[in-house]
């Protein structure tokens, strides 16, 4: 698989509170962003892979829901994560 255990731990360590913190909103958004970027590259090469396209749209929706939650709860954390990941203007 493209996302190894070590890579996930690295993402959680950088954006979460620890290597095992997979529950914080920032860690989840960072993991979804990594997966979205991977699937986007895959779809550039395989244009007719419609099941992957559907999965990508679902992941973008889930990430948007988590970001909306974070925006309502703590606008400073929201602004920090979108600036760090570069996912919004």
C-alpha positions as CSV (number, residue, x, y, z in Angstrom):
1,X,0.0,0.0,0.0
2,X,1.2,3.5,-0.7
3,X,0.6,4.8,2.8
4,X,2.8,2.8,5.2
5,X,2.5,2.7,9.0
6,X,5.6,4.8,9.3
7,X,4.2,7.4,6.9
8,X,1.0,7.6,8.9
9,X,2.9,8.0,12.1
10,X,4.9,10.8,10.6
11,X,1.8,12.6,9.5
12,X,0.2,12.2,13.0
13,X,3.4,13.3,14.7
14,X,3.6,16.4,12.5
15,X,-0.1,17.5,12.6
16,X,-1.4,15.7,15.7
17,X,-0.4,15.7,19.3
18,X,1.7,12.5,19.1
19,X,2.5,9.6,16.7
20,X,-0.6,7.7,17.7
21,X,-3.0,10.7,17.7
22,X,-5.2,9.7,14.8
23,X,-8.4,11.3,16.3
24,X,-7.6,15.0,16.3
25,X,-9.2,17.0,13.5
26,X,-5.8,18.3,12.2
27,X,-4.4,14.8,11.9
28,X,-7.5,13.5,10.1
29,X,-7.4,16.5,7.7
30,X,-3.7,15.9,7.0
31,X,-4.3,12.2,6.4
32,X,-7.2,12.9,4.0
33,X,-5.1,15.5,2.2
34,X,-2.3,13.0,1.7
35,X,-4.8,10.4,0.3
36,X,-6.5,12.9,-1.9
37,X,-3.2,14.0,-3.4
38,X,-2.3,10.4,-4.1
39,X,-5.6,9.6,-5.8
40,X,-5.5,12.8,-7.8
41,X,-2.1,11.7,-9.3
42,X,-3.6,8.3,-9.9
43,X,-6.5,9.7,-11.8
44,X,-4.3,11.9,-14.0
45,X,-2.8,8.7,-15.3
46,X,-5.9,6.6,-15.3
47,X,-8.7,8.8,-16.5
48,X,-11.4,6.0,-16.8
49,X,-11.0,4.7,-13.2
50,X,-14.5,5.7,-12.1
51,X,-14.5,3.8,-8.8
52,X,-11.4,5.7,-7.7
53,X,-13.0,9.0,-8.8
54,X,-16.0,8.2,-6.7
55,X,-13.8,7.4,-3.7
56,X,-11.9,10.7,-4.2
57,X,-15.1,12.7,-4.2
58,X,-16.2,11.0,-1.0
59,X,-12.9,11.8,0.7
60,X,-13.0,15.4,-0.4
61,X,-16.5,15.6,1.2
62,X,-15.3,14.0,4.4
63,X,-12.4,16.4,4.6
64,X,-14.7,19.3,4.0
65,X,-17.0,18.2,6.9
66,X,-14.1,17.9,9.3
67,X,-12.9,21.4,8.2
68,X,-16.4,22.8,8.7
69,X,-16.5,21.3,12.2
70,X,-13.1,22.7,13.0
71,X,-14.1,26.1,11.6
72,X,-17.1,26.2,14.0
73,X,-15.2,25.0,17.0
74,X,-11.9,26.9,16.8
75,X,-11.2,29.3,13.9
76,X,-7.5,29.7,14.9
77,X,-6.8,25.9,14.5
78,X,-8.8,25.9,11.2
79,X,-6.7,28.8,9.8
80,X,-3.5,27.1,11.0
81,X,-4.2,23.8,9.4
82,X,-5.3,25.2,6.0
83,X,-2.3,27.5,5.9
84,X,0.1,24.6,6.7
85,X,-1.4,22.2,4.2
86,X,-2.1,24.8,1.6
87,X,-5.6,23.5,0.7
88,X,-7.4,26.8,0.5
89,X,-6.8,30.2,-0.8
